Amino acid sequence: MNMVTETATKESSATRGAYLKLREMILTGEIEPGFKLKIEQLRRLLDLGSSPVREALSLLTSDKLVERIDQRGFRAAPVSKANFEEILMLRCTLEDMALRASIANADAAWEERLILKHYHMNKARGGEVVTFEAAHKAFHMALLDQSGLPMLEGYCSQLYDLNIRYRYLAAGGKSYQKRSIETEHQEIMDAALGKDADNACKLLLNHYRRTGEYLSSQMDT
């Protein structure tokens, strides 16, 4: 590997590392919605140069987790009831389409993959939040990944991430804790494996809407 290639590889790796760390901090609420993201502060926090940090923020802008507030400034994307309800509406519409297509294309490999992701999610339950969240998303994306519609799956993945911050807000409430999320997941998977597209989609959308109704009731605007 020549010096130019090695330098480019290191810069790419640094950008990727900064992107993943900042993404995690925004999704989990460690970086609060609307917080101004200053390059110099983030550079010191991540122990990186300015360029990887700026590039990571640009990537997060494309993900709609960061907003550009002037020619050079950034902030964590704000949250609102209206924004959440739009995300929820889009998730329900697009994931209904993707899950129906996935079930229509179901094969043994997909069924095995879905069962495995469900097992890994349950195994991660009660452990580190970040580990569980990764397994949780993997299960939900496995429901859709047999659709044969990669662009649609990509939109669903992005909407899932945009929703996570709101789900963290809802997770501490008493009425949220009364739900059996584990049972809801099991019922969704069983319906999908049974190739009952109507019921699987109904269960999935109800799963999202229960969280949505609770969270909307906690937000003013």
C-alpha positions in Angstrom: 0.0 0.0 0.0 1.5 3.4 -1.0 1.5 6.4 1.2 -1.4 8.1 -0.6 -3.6 5.0 -0.4 -2.7 4.5 3.3 -3.5 8.1 4.2 -6.9 7.9 2.4 -7.7 4.6 4.2 -6.9 6.1 7.6 -9.1 9.2 6.8 -11.9 7.0 5.7 -11.6 4.9 8.8 -11.5 8.0 11.0 -14.6 9.4 9.3 -16.5 6.1 9.8 -15.5 6.0 13.4 -16.7 9.6 14.0 -19.9 8.9 12.1 -20.8 5.8 14.2 -20.0 7.4 17.5 -21.9 10.6 16.8 -24.8 8.7 15.4 -25.0 6.6 18.6 -24.8 9.7 20.8 -27.7 11.4 18.9 -29.9 8.3 18.7 -29.6 7.5 22.4 -30.1 11.2 23.5 -26.6 11.6 24.8 -26.4 14.5 22.4 -29.8 16.3 22.9 -32.0 17.3 20.1 -31.2 20.8 18.8 -27.7 20.8 20.5 -25.2 22.9 18.5 -22.4 20.7 17.2 -19.2 22.6 17.2 -16.3 21.1 15.2 -13.6 22.0 17.7 -15.5 20.5 20.7 -16.3 17.3 18.8 -12.7 17.0 17.5 -11.4 17.0 21.1 -14.2 14.7 22.2 -13.4 12.1 19.5 -9.6 12.8 19.5 -9.7 13.3 15.7 -8.9 15.9 13.1 -11.4 18.4 11.9 -11.9 16.9 8.5 -13.2 13.5 9.6 -15.6 15.2 12.1 -16.9 17.5 9.4 -17.4 14.7 6.9 -19.2 12.6 9.6 -21.5 15.5 10.3 -22.3 15.8 6.5 -23.1 12.1 6.4 -25.4 12.5 9.4 -27.1 15.4 7.7 -27.9 13.1 4.8 -29.4 10.7 7.5 -31.5 13.6 8.8 -30.0 13.2 12.2 -28.1 16.5 11.9 -29.1 19.8 10.4 -26.9 22.4 8.8 -27.8 25.7 10.5 -25.6 28.1 8.6 -22.8 27.9 6.1 -20.5 26.1 8.5 -22.5 25.2 11.5 -24.4 22.0 12.5 -26.9 21.0 15.2 -28.5 17.7 16.2 -31.9 17.5 14.5 -34.7 18.8 16.7 -37.7 16.7 17.7 -41.4 17.5 17.7 -44.7 15.9 17.9 -45.4 16.8 14.2 -42.1 15.3 13.2 -42.7 12.1 15.1 -46.2 11.7 13.7 -44.8 12.1 10.1 -42.2 9.5 10.8 -44.8 7.1 12.2 -47.1 7.6 9.2 -44.3 7.0 6.8 -43.0 3.9 8.7 -46.5 2.4 8.8 -47.1 3.0 5.1 -43.7 1.9 3.8 -43.2 -1.1 6.1 -46.7 -2.4 5.3 -45.6 -2.5 1.6 -42.2 -4.0 2.4 -43.5 -6.7 4.8 -46.2 -7.8 2.3 -43.5 -8.1 -0.4 -41.2 -10.0 1.9 -43.9 -12.5 2.8 -44.8 -12.9 -0.8 -41.2 -13.8 -1.6 -40.7 -16.0 1.5 -38.4 -18.9 1.3 -36.7 -21.3 3.8 -33.6 -19.1 4.1 -35.6 -16.0 5.0 -37.6 -17.9 7.6 -34.4 -19.2 9.2 -32.8 -15.8 9.1 -35.9 -14.2 10.8 -36.0 -16.8 13.5 -32.3 -16.3 14.2 -32.6 -12.5 14.4 -35.5 -13.0 16.8 -33.5 -15.3 19.0 -30.5 -12.9 19.0 -32.8 -10.0 19.9 -34.3 -11.9 22.9 -30.9 -13.0 24.0 -29.7 -9.4 24.0 -32.7 -8.2 26.1 -31.7 -7.0 29.5 -28.1 -6.5 28.5 -26.4 -3.3 27.2 -28.9 -1.0 25.6 -26.8 -0.4 22.5 -26.3 -4.1 21.9 -30.0 -4.8 22.3 -31.0 -1.9 20.0 -28.7 -3.3 17.3 -30.4 -6.7 17.6 -33.8 -5.1 17.8 -33.3 -3.2 14.5 -31.8 -6.4 12.9 -35.0 -8.3 13.7 -37.3 -5.6 12.3 -35.2 -5.2 9.2 -35.2 -9.0 8.7 -39.0 -8.9 8.5 -38.6 -6.7 5.4 -35.4 -7.9 3.8 -37.0 -10.5 1.5 -39.0 -7.8 -0.3 -36.7 -7.6 -3.2 -37.0 -3.8 -3.0 -33.7 -2.4 -1.8 -34.6 1.3 -2.1 -37.7 0.7 0.0 -35.8 -1.2 2.6 -33.3 1.6 2.8 -36.0 4.2 3.5 -37.4 1.9 6.1 -34.0 1.6 7.8 -33.6 5.4 7.8 -37.0 5.9 9.3 -36.3 3.3 12.0 -33.2 5.3 13.1 -35.2 8.5 13.1 -37.8 6.9 15.3 -35.3 5.6 17.9 -34.8 8.9 19.7 -38.5 9.1 20.2 -38.7 5.6 21.4 -36.1 6.4 24.1 -38.3 9.2 25.3 -41.3 6.8 25.6 -39.4 3.9 27.2 -39.5 5.3 30.8 -43.2 5.8 31.0 -45.4 3.5 33.2 -48.0 2.8 30.5 -45.2 2.0 28.1 -43.7 -0.5 30.5 -47.0 -2.3 30.9 -46.8 -3.5 27.4 -45.4 -6.9 26.6 -43.1 -6.0 23.8 -41.6 -9.5 23.7 -45.1 -10.9 23.1 -45.8 -8.4 20.3 -42.6 -9.4 18.5 -43.4 -13.1 18.8 -46.9 -12.6 17.4 -45.5 -10.5 14.4 -43.0 -13.2 13.6 -45.4 -16.0 13.9 -47.8 -14.3 11.5 -45.0 -13.6 9.0 -43.8 -17.2 9.2 -47.4 -18.4 8.7 -47.5 -16.2 5.6 -50.5 -14.3 6.9 -49.6 -11.0 5.4 -52.8 -9.2 6.5 -52.4 -10.2 10.2 -48.6 -9.7 10.2 -49.0 -6.1 8.9 -51.8 -5.4 11.3 -49.7 -6.6 14.2 -46.6 -4.7 13.1 -48.5 -1.4 12.6 -50.3 -1.8 15.9 -46.9 -2.4 17.5 -45.7 1.0 16.2 -48.9 2.9 16.8 -49.1 1.9 20.5 -45.7 3.6 21.0 -46.8 6.5 18.8 -50.0 7.1 20.8 -48.2 7.1 24.1 -45.4 9.4 22.9 -47.8 11.8 21.2 -49.6 12.2 24.4 -46.4 13.2 26.1 -45.4 15.9 23.6 -46.9 19.4 23.3 -45.9 20.3 19.8 
